[in-house]
Amino acid sequence: MSRYEIASSGERRFRASTAPTTSKLHASLALILSAAVVVASWRTLIVLRPALSGLPHSSRWLDVALALLALAATTIVYPAIRGLVRAQQARNALAAGDLVAARAEMAASHTASWIALGYAAAQLLVVAAVWFLIANDFAVSRTFFMLPLMATSFGLVLK
């Protein structure tokens, strides 16, 4: 009997004999790494606050902007949590004997976990760039990126 052979009753038989792997390892690693990147992002924003306080803008708006960035940094955890939930749903479907649902849930779990890891990698690159600018007591940013001078001369650059 071949893989796609028509059974005697006229229905197809797909021989999916092995159960899908329902490991939570991939989803758990995505959650741990995403949480670590969120913590690194928060730490970066805390260290960045004194550097930006020298700008001639209100500190209240700066605090609001940094708080919004901190909230935006946490959004990468959502796909990781979704991947972990989907992995658990795949285990439940496998325990119930529903191979199709288990495969679909595990595929969704892997996809969500990879999305979380991709967002975490992109966010980590931004955090690394900011840390490069604020390294050595803001020496790089003071030498090459004088923020008060940039803010005051921005209109002249646009002319």
HUTA-V890437 format. One record per backbone hydrogen bond with DSSP energy under -0.5 kcal/mol. CO is the residue of the C=O (numbers start at 1). NH is the residue of the N-H. If there is no record, write none. Layout:
co={CO CO}
nh={NH NH}
//
This chain:
co={2 3 5 7 11 13 14 15 24 25 26 27 28 29 30 31 32 33 34 35 36 37 38 39 40 41 42 43 44 45 46 47 48 49 51 52 58 59 60 61 62 63 64 65 66 67 68 69 70 71 72 73 74 75 75 76 77 78 79 80 81 82 83 84 85 86 87 88 89 90 91 92 93 94 97 98 99 100 101 102 103 104 105 106 107 108 109 110 111 112 113 114 115 116 117 118 119 120 121 122 123 124 125 126 127 128 129 130 131 132 133 134 135 135 136 138 139 140 140 141 145 146 147 148 149 150 153 154 155 156}
nh={5 15 13 10 7 15 16 17 28 29 30 31 32 33 34 35 36 37 38 39 40 41 42 43 44 45 46 47 48 49 50 51 52 53 54 55 62 63 64 65 66 67 68 69 70 71 72 73 74 74 75 76 77 78 79 80 81 82 83 84 85 86 87 88 89 90 91 92 93 94 95 96 98 97 99 102 103 104 105 106 107 108 109 110 111 112 113 114 115 116 117 118 119 120 121 122 123 124 125 126 127 128 129 130 131 132 133 134 135 135 141 138 139 140 139 142 143 144 145 145 147 150 151 152 153 154 157 158 159 159}
//
